[in-house]
Amino acid sequence: MRGRNQRQDRGLVLGQLVATSPASVGQRFVTTGLAEAATPDAVAAAASRIAVFRVEPA
């Protein structure tokens, strides 16, 4: 069950990233073939193909 929650969280994070960033961020997912469209929903739907890393301050 934890894996499913992580995938859902990944989709939410990626969708929010696209919604709050310049258009070029969403477009990058399209030009690299990871998402169908440069929209928050399309990028969230492609979450299983997109690596997400957590960066914490040192």
URLIN-V637064 format. One record per backbone hydrogen bond with DSSP energy under -0.5 kcal/mol. CO is the residue of the C=O (numbers start at 1). NH is the residue of the N-H. E is the energy in kcal/mol with one decimal. If there is no record, write none. Layout:
CO | NH | E
CO | NH | E
//
This chain:
1 | 5 | -1.7
2 | 6 | -2.2
3 | 7 | -2.0
4 | 8 | -2.2
5 | 9 | -2.7
6 | 10 | -2.4
7 | 11 | -2.1
8 | 12 | -2.3
9 | 13 | -2.7
10 | 14 | -2.7
11 | 15 | -2.6
12 | 16 | -2.4
13 | 17 | -2.4
14 | 18 | -2.2
15 | 19 | -2.3
16 | 20 | -1.9
17 | 21 | -0.7
18 | 21 | -0.6
22 | 25 | -1.9
22 | 26 | -0.7
23 | 27 | -2.2
24 | 28 | -1.6
25 | 29 | -0.9
26 | 29 | -0.5
26 | 30 | -1.0
27 | 31 | -2.8
28 | 32 | -1.6
29 | 34 | -1.9
29 | 35 | -1.9
30 | 33 | -1.6
37 | 39 | -0.6
39 | 43 | -2.5
40 | 44 | -2.4
41 | 45 | -2.2
42 | 46 | -1.0
44 | 47 | -1.5
46 | 49 | -2.4
47 | 50 | -1.3
49 | 51 | -0.5
53 | 55 | -0.5
54 | 56 | -0.5
//
